[in-house]
Amino acid sequence: MAAGGFQPVGLWPLTLFGTALLVGLLARARGPWQAAGCGWLWGVGHFALGNNWIATAFIYQANMPAWLGWVGVFLLSLYLAVYPALAAAGATLLSRGRPVAVVFAFAASWIVSEWLRGWVFTGFPWNPLGAAALGGFTRAGLAQVLPWTGTYALSGLVALLGGLWWLGWSQRVARPLVAIALVVLPLAAGRLPQLSPADGAGRLAFTLVQPGIPQEDLDNPALFEAQFATAVRLTRRPPTGAPRLVLWPESGLPDYLRDGYPARFYEATTYAADPVLARQRIGRVIGPDSLLLTGAVDLEIRRGRAVAARNVVTALDGQGVIRGSYAKAHLVPYGEYLPMRGLLEPLGLSRLVGGTFDFWPGPGPRTLDFGPWGKVGMQVCYEIVFPGEVVDPAHRPDYLFNPTNDGWFGAWGPPQHLAQARLRAIEEGLPVLRATTNGISAVIDAQGLVRHSLPRPVAGRIDGLVPPAHDATLFARWGNRLALAWAAALALCSALALRAQRG
C-alpha cells in the first residue's frame, strides 16, 4: 500500500496510511526482534511493488530468460527490506513501545536506515519514502522543505506524518494535537522563504533531443545510421551566432569518438573506421555556435585490446573538437558490471547491458566549465538518485545534465526516475536538464517544477533557456549530515516523549 504513493500511481495518502499501519504494529511489538520481523515483511511488499520495473529489463536481452526478472525483483526486495527492519527495531528500542515516543523514534530510525540504504554495498536509494511527498509537475508539495532537510530527512518527515495518523486514530486524547500537527506542518512548508536565483543565470539557449528510439532497436547496427539521421533532424537550427547547448541522451551516439582504438570497433559504428570524420560531421550538424553534450562509450585499451568501457558524457564543439568528458561513477551492479564475475559467470549469469567486458567507474561528481555554455555538473542515468552525491561542492555548477536511457524500465521506472531528479533539483537548488532516448525527457527548474517535458515514447525536441540556479542551499553546504542532524533531533523528541509518559 505504501508504495502506491510513488509514481506512476502517485496516491500519497496510501503511503501515509501504509506507514501508519506499520507504526501501529511496532507499538504493539514484543521487543525489537518482533518489530524487525514486521518491518522486514512490510519492506518486502513495499519494494517488490515499487521496483517491479526491474523485471522489464530482462525482456531486452537474450542471455537470461525474462521470467528471471521477477525472481530478481523478489530477491532484491528480500535484501532491501532489511532497512525497514532496522528502522522498526531501532524505533522499538528507542521508544520501549510507548505510543508518542514510537512515532518520533520511527521517523528518526527511518532517516538513518534510508541513509544506510543509499551507500551500503554501493547503495540503492531508489524510491525514498520522501518521493511520495512530491506534488505534480507544476508544484513541489511537501518536498519544498528539501533545501533545509535533504531527501532522507524528508522521508523521515513522511514517516512522522504517517505515525501521527496512527496516533490520532488510536489515541483519543492525542487527537486534537495530532490534528493541529497535520495541518501546521504542511502549511509551514508552504510558507518557507523562496531562495533567490544566482546572478547571471537563465540566459543560455538549449536544444534537448529525445530521439524516440525503442529499446529493442537501440543496439541494432543496421539501424545506427537511421537513428543518427533522427538526431540530426531534431537538432538542426538556422545559424544565429548565439551560443547554444545541444543535449543528446545516454546511448545517444553509437560512434566511438576518440582516436586510438582497434579498427574493428570503429567499423561497427555509423561512420566506419574514422573517428575524425565522425566528430566533424557531428560538428556540422550542431553548428559553430553550439556545444553538444551526448552520452557515449569510451574504451579502455591495454596492449592493443579493449579490456573495459566507460559510460561517458562527451562534450563536442562545432568544429568537431572534444572539449571534455565525464565518466559515470555510480555504475549499476548486474547492469554495467557483474559483481563476483568469476563465481556467477560459470552459473550462466551475465550483465543486462550487452557486451563482453565490464564498465569501469569514473572519479565522481565533477563540474566542467565550458565558458559561454556555462558550468555543468553531469549525472548519467541513475546517478541522479543519490542524495548529496551529484555535485562537486567545491565547484558549484550552473545546472545539472542527466542523460539517461529509461527504455529498459517499462511504465513504472521512467516516472519514478523523473521524480527523483526533481528531488535533486530542489535540495541542491539547481535546474536539471534530462535527455532520454525514449522518454520521459524534462526541463526541471531549481524549485523542482517541470517546465517542459516529452512523454514516452515519442521523438521530439525542447528548445528554451536554461532555468536559473538558486544560491547554494543549506543541504548543498551540509549534505547528508543535515539529514542525520534531523534524525538526532527526532530521536531527542522521542526521548523527551518517553520521559514524559513515564512521569
N, C-alpha and C positions, 0 to 999 in steps of 0.2 A: 504493500500500500504506500509506504513512504517514498518509494522510487517513482510513484506517479506524479510527484512534483517536478521531476526532471523533464526536459524536452524529449520527444515531441508532445507528450501528454500535457505537461505544464500545469497541473492542478495542485497548486501549493497547499491547499488545505489537507490534501491526502498526506503530504509529508509531515505536517504538524500532528495530524491525527495518528499516523503510524508511529511517530516518535513518542507521542503521549502514551500510547498503549505500552510501549517498551518501558517507559519510566514507571508506569503503574506496576509492571511485573517486577521491576527492580526494587520498588518499595516493599514488596511482599516476599522478596527472595530470602532464603535462609542461608545467608552468607555469600561470600564473593564467588565461590565456585558455581553455585546455582545461578547467580546473576550472570556470570560469564557464559554459562550454557544458554541462557535466554538471549544474551547479546549476540552469541555466535549464530544461533538459529535464525534470529532476526536478520543478521547480516547476510546469511546465505541467500535468503529470498530477495533481500534488497539488491544485492549485487548481481544475482542471476537475471533479474528483470532489467535492471539499469544497464547492464553490459551485454545484453543479448545481441547487439550489433556485431560483436566479435565473431560470432558464428558465421556471419555472411562472408567474412574474408576467405573462408575455406572454399567457397564456391569458385574463386578465381584462380586456383592453382591446381595442378594435376597430380602432385606427388602424394597427397593425402586425401582420403575420402571426405566429402562435405559433411557427413554426419559427425565426424570427429570434432567439428567446430562446436557442436552443442556439448560434447564431453569437455572440451576446453573451457567453455563458459562456466560449466558447473565446477570443474576443478579449480579454476581461478577464484570462483566465489567462495569455495571452501577455505582458501587462503585469505582472501580479503576480509572475510567475516571475523578473522582473528582480531581485527582492530575494533569493531563494535564490542567484541567480547572483552577486550582490555578496558574500553571505556565503561562498560557495565560493571566489571569487577572493581575498577577504581572508584566509581560512584558509590558502590555499596560500602567499600572500605572507609571512604571519607565521611559518609553520612550516617552509618550504622542503621540505614533504612528509615530514618526519620523523614516525614513527608516533605517539609520545606527544604531541609538540608539536601535531600537526594536530588531535588530539581537543580540546584546550583552545582552540586558535585558532578552530576551527569554532564552538564554543559562544560564544566572545566575539563573533565576527563575526555570528552569528545574532542575538544580542541587539540589536546596532546596526542590522542590516538590518530587523529586525521593528519597531524603534522608528521607523525612517525610513518604513516602510510605513504607520505609524499617523498620519503628518501630511503627507507629500508629496502635492501635488495634493488637498488637503483630507483625505487619509488614507482607508484602508480596512483596518483591523486585524482584520477578521473572521477567526475561527478561528486565533488564535495557537497556536503549537505547544504551549504550556503547557496549553491546554484539554484535551488528551489526558490530563493528569495528574489531572484531577478524578475522584473516585470517584462512586458512586451518590448518590441523593438523601439518604441518611442518613449519608454520610461524605464527607470532602473529599479523601482520598487525599494525594498528594504536594503538592497545592495548599495544604496547611496552611502552607507556607513563605511564602505571598504577603505577609503583613504585613511580612516582612523582606526581600523581594526585589522585589515587583511582578511583573506578568504577563510583561513582556518578559524579565526575568531568570529567571523560572520556565521560559519557553520555552528559554532558554539551558541551564538545568539538564537539561531533557528532551533537548536536543541532546547535552549532555555524556554522559548515560546511554547514548544510542544509540551515541555514539562509543566508550564503554567496552565496549559489547557487541562492537563490531567489533574493538577492541584485544584483548579476551580471546580471541576466536576466531582472530585472525590472528597474534598474537604469543605463542608458548607461554611465554616467560619472564615475560610480564606477567600471566599468568592468575591466579596467587594474589592479586596486588594488586588486579586488576580485580574478582575475586570478592568481596574484602573491601569494596571501594568500593561495589559494587552492593547489598550488604547494609547497610552502615553508613549510607549516605545516606538511604534511606527510613526506617530505624529512628530516625535522628537527627531527621528531620522529624516523626515521630510523638511525640517527646518534647520538642518546643518548648513553652515556657510558654504557658498559656492567658491571653488578655487578659481583663481584668476588665470587667464591664458598667459603663456610665456611670450615675451616680446619677439616680434618678427616672424611669427609662425602663421601658417594658413595661407601662404601666397604661392605655393608650388603646385603647378598643374600636374595631373597624373592621368594615365590611362590604364585601367585594370582590366585584364583579359581573362575570361573564362571560356576556354575552347570547347567545352561540352563534349569531351571525349569519353565514351563509355569505358569502364574499367576493362572489359573483355577485349577491347581494341587497342589499349594503351601500349602494349609491348609487342604488337604485331609489326615487324619490319616492313611488310608490304603496304602498310598504311602510314608510315612515318612522313612521307612527303605530303600526303593529303592533310595530315594533322598540322604540319608546318604551314601549309597554304591557308588553313583556317586561322591560325595565329596571325599570319601576315594580314589577312583581310580585316581582322578585328583590331589591328594595331595601327595601320596607316592613318596619317592625317596630313592636311596641307601644311607646308612649312610655314612657321610663324616667327622663328628667331628667338622665341622664349624657351627657357629650359622646361623640359617635360620628363616626368618619371614614367616609365613603362614597366608594368608588373605582370609577369607570367607566373604560373603556379609551379609547385613541386611537380616533377616529371613533365615539365613544360617543354623540354628540349631533348630530343634523342641524340643530338650531336655531342661528341666529345670535343670540347673547345680548346683544350690545352695541347701543346706540342709534346712530342717525345714518346708517344705510346706505340706499341707494336701495330703494324699496319692492319691486321685483321680486325682490330676494334673500330678503326675509322671506316672500314669497308661495310660495316653493318649499320651505319647511320645514314642520314639523308643526303649528305654532301660528301660522297665517297672519297676517302683517303686524303683529305686535305683540310685540316682544322683552320688554316689561314683563310681559305675561301669560305668556309662555314661562318667564321666570325665576320668577314667582310660583308657577306650578303645579309646577315642579321643587322649589321650597322646600317646598310642601305634601307632596310625595312623601317627601322625606328627613326632614322633621320639624324642630321648632325647636331640638333639641339636636344637630343634625348639621351637618357641613360636607362638601360634595361637591367632590371633585376629578375633573374629567372632561376628556377630550380634546375639543377643539372647533376651530373655524376662526374667526379674526378676519380682517377685510378691511382693506386699506389704501385709503382713499378720497382721491382727488385731484380737485378741481374737479367734484364730484358723480358721479364714476365710479370704479369699483374698478380699481386698477392692479396689485394684488398681494394675496397672502394670507399669513397666518402660521399655522403649526401650533402650537396652544397647549394648555396645561392651564389651565382656568378654575376658580377656587375660588368656590363659591356657597353661601351660608349658608341657614338655614331660613326666612329672611324674603325670599329671592329677591334678596339683595344680593350683587354681585360683590365678593369680599374680596381679590382679587389674581389674577395670572396669570403664566404663564411661557411664553415663545416658544421653540420648538425652534431651537437654534443650528447643530447639525450636520445640515444638510439632505442628502438623498440625490441625488447627481448623476443626471440622467436619470429620477429618480423624482419629486422635488418641484420640480426646476427643470431646464431644458435648457441645458447649457453651450453656448457658441457658437451661440446660437439663430439669429442671422442667417445662419449658414452651414448649419446642419443642418436647420432647418425647411423651406427650399425643397427639400431632398432627400427630404422625406416623413417625417422622424423627428420624434417627439414624446415627451412625458413619458409614463411609465407611469401616473401618477396623473391622473385626469380633471380637466379644467378648461382655461381658455383663457389663464391667466396663471400666472406662476411664484410659488412661495413665497419669502418673504424670511426671512433668518435672524434669530434673537434675539441677545442680547448674550453668552450663555454661561452657565455654572453660576451659579445663584442659590439662596439659602436664604430661604424665606418663613416668617415666624414667625406662626402662627395662634393663638397663645395656648393655650387649653385643648386644641387639636388638634395641638400640637407644632410643632416647626420641621422643615420638609420641604424636601428637595432633589428636584428633578424632572429626569428624563431621558426624553425622548419617543422611543420606539421604539429605533432602532439607535444613538442617542447613548450608550446604556449600554455599548457595546462598546469605548469609547475609554479605555484606562487613564490615570489621572491627570487626566482632564478631566470628571469627573462631580460634583465637589464644590467649592463655594467654600471654599477653605482658611481664609479669614478669618472665616467664619461657618459652623461645622460644624453640619449638621442632625442631627436625631434619627433620621431614616430617609430612604430614597430611594423615590420613587414613579416607576415605569416603566410608563406606559400605552403600549400598542402594538397594532398590527394586524398579526398574522402570517398572516392568511388568504391572503395573496398567495403564500406561500412553501412550499407543498406539505408533504411529510412530513419533509424534512431541515432546513429553515430554523428552525422553531419550537424543536426541542430544542437546536439549536446556539445560538440566541439566549438561551434559558434558561441554558445552561451559562455563557455569558459574563456574564450578570447575576450568577451565583453567584461568578465571579471578582471582580467589583467588590465584592460584599458582603464577601468575605474580605480583600481588600487594603485596603479603606477601614475595615473594622471596623464596617459599618453594615448594618442589615436593609434588604432590598429588597422592596417590595410591587409585584407585577407583575400588571396587569389587561390582558387581551387580549380582542379581540372574539370569538374562536373557539378559543382555546387556544394555548399552554399558560399559564394563569394560575397564579401561585405566590406563596407567602409564604416568603421566604428569610431565615434569621437571619444574624447577624453572623459566624458561622463557616462560612457558605456551605451550610448544611444546609437542605433544602426541608422545611418543617414542614407545609405544606398545599399541594395543587395541584389543578387542574381540568384534565382531559385534553381533547384535541381529539376531536370537535367539539361538545361538549355545552354546554347552557346551565346555569348554576349560580351559587352564591354561596359565599363563605368568610366565616365570622364568627370573630372571635378578638380577641386583644390584640396590638398591635404589639410584636414582639420587641425586647428592649433592645439599644441600641448598645454597642459597646466604646469604651474610651478611644481617642484618636487613635493609629493605628498608626504605625510608622516610615515606611511608604510614604505614609500620609496627610500626614506632615510634610515628606517629601522629594520625593515624586512620582517621576517617571521619572529624575530624577538618581540615585536609588538603583539603578535597573536599570543605568544606564550605569557606575556605580561597580563593579558586579559584572562588567560586561564588561571593565573595565580590570583587575580582579583576575584574571580568567581569561586575559587576554592576557599578564599578567605570568607566570602559571603556564606558559603556552606558551613564553615566552622563556626561563624557567629550564630547562624540559624540553629545549629546543633546545640550550641551552648545555651541559647535562649529556650529551646524546647526542653532541655534538661532542667533548666531553672524552673 
